[in-house]
Amino acid sequence: MNIGFIGLGIMGAPMAGHLAAAGHRIATVTHRTAPPAALVESGLVVCGSPREVAEQADVVVLMLPDTPDVEKVLFAAGGVAEGLAAGTTVIDMSSIDPIATRNFARRIAEVGCDYVDAPVSGGEIGAKNAALTIMCGAEAPVFERVLPLLQLMGKNITHVGGIGDGQVAKVANQIIVALNIEAVAEALVFAAKAGADPAKVREALLGGFASSRILEVHAERMITRSFQPGFRIGLHQKDLNLALSSARALGLSLPNTAIAQQMFSTCVAHGGADLDHSAMVRAIELMSDCKLG
Amino acid sequence: MNIGFIGLGIMGAPMAGHLAAAGHRIATVTHRTAPPAALVESGLVVCGSPREVAEQADVVVLMLPDTPDVEKVLFAAGGVAEGLAAGTTVIDMSSIDPIATRNFARRIAEVGCDYVDAPVSGGEIGAKNAALTIMCGAEAPVFERVLPLLQLMGKNITHVGGIGDGQVAKVANQIIVALNIEAVAEALVFAAKAGADPAKVREALLGGFASSRILEVHAERMITRSFQPGFRIGLHQKDLNLALSSARALGLSLPNTAIAQQMFSTCVAHGGADLDHSAMVRAIELMSDCKLG
């Protein structure tokens, strides 16, 4: 299959690599940095514009940083929309605004093409191991058609619902992850300030109703001060911005998400934008003048 | 062994039952309600005061609602402290204030006795099945001595640290459980308001970094509107009060715990004090005029 893949960053490059390894022909667009050597060796085609990428593709995959990037690549002059032949499918695997996503899908439908939103979680390691969790929004027949491609990149693939619902699930995921980190941070700082050993408290709580992946992984990071990312605070802050701006547009109140966002801002103020998101505990520590480790 | 057991409520009665079934002789104090028939049949001794209970006990176990109840039973006129022979051990399995606990332990030490705080989680079902999680604060030799008794009532038993540290762990547990419920509630109401199916979003998130016991159990309750307790909002609110008053005493800021407490107050305002704590989602729904189910 001819696949256009735009966004060969830390995650996009290994994802495109899995598609190439399965025998698909990958085209991409020129960029200020050189394309990854492994992809070039597998026959990567480099085009002059997103339009040219779309012109030779059966499927166009996007893996871009944020909503404005996706909008520009799709709809600016020389963008994907200008090059799409009717029947081509656009799969946006970026994590972007669910409401904007539905708007983009409508505009892509106007040129006779299908749209799938398929944001991922699992980070660089998940991308390299083709083990990403993929949350899909698409009409059912379109989902069935793209599923074999998604299975080359991920393992836990859910068809959440119609267009945009993949992005909704991703935002929900980022809300829960941030708030579970915040929860563990409050609990462990409480424990330390009250004179107990946070590591023993964590151990006592594992297996009960307080148990979570965050208590397993991120609480351990807080206690051992292992703040190399992982997932960077700056990126999670972008995701919470998305949650809060969507919530505002929808007329929805997310009080603890708003607090968590402010905690991340405290971390950024202290130079922590590139630390793992488990370093949110530093904001609670600062507020209470108490350190876990 | 002669065991004094004060507080034969919903949880205390089956816990004392397990001790009696293992051959221990149980004494308790008269109460406005009749003692459980099963315990009476096993030879329950009913005394006129906590002092009399203590006088004939090798170990005194307390399972009471709140800090003032424990203080009164231990130290009021006719209380446990008046009846203790040196070398008796007091095990408080109530969930109460960690700071008060350390004070109670000091006063018990003055009459030559040991003190263990051993609050539990697992609710009525855990109590009946002798499957409680028990978080222990005690000096190491005292913990070793009481462990065989605790093993008759619970399964996941952790020696968290010195006196009071069991209560600290229990408060930490209740903070995380409340905040993980709040997290799931914000995420699912966001999903519903954004037009996705909350059940499908939950399914997409299970297995990833957002996964938790709360996402498994309580998110399911929110979606299916199964708000029969479980664990009542009124009780969890008491536990968060404990967290927030301890935090204030310690000079500690717990912003999301404070918000969760207010959410519970919203639920109580709408008649929900006796609903399961997963009904906290109703507060988020009310704020955003959106219902999951």
Interface residues (C-beta under 8 A of the other chain):
Chain A: P98 I99 S121 G122 T133 M135 G137 N156 T158 H159 V160 G161 G162 G164 D165 V168 A169 V171 A172 N173 I175 I176 V177 L179 N180 E182 A183 V184 E186 A187 L188 V189 F190 A191 K193 A194 G195 A196 D197 K200 V201 E203 A204 L205 G207 G208 F209 A210 S211 S212 R213 I214 L215 V217 A243 S246 A247 L250 G251 L252 S253 L254 P255 N256 T257 I259 A260 I284 M287 S288 D289 C290
Chain B: P98 I99 S121 G122 T133 M135 G137 N156 T158 H159 V160 G161 G162 G164 D165 V168 A169 V171 A172 N173 I175 I176 V177 L179 N180 E182 A183 V184 E186 A187 L188 V189 F190 A191 K193 A194 G195 A196 D197 K200 V201 E203 A204 L205 G207 G208 F209 A210 S211 S212 R213 I214 L215 V217 A243 S246 A247 L250 G251 L252 S253 L254 P255 N256 T257 I259 A260 I284 M287 S288 D289 C290
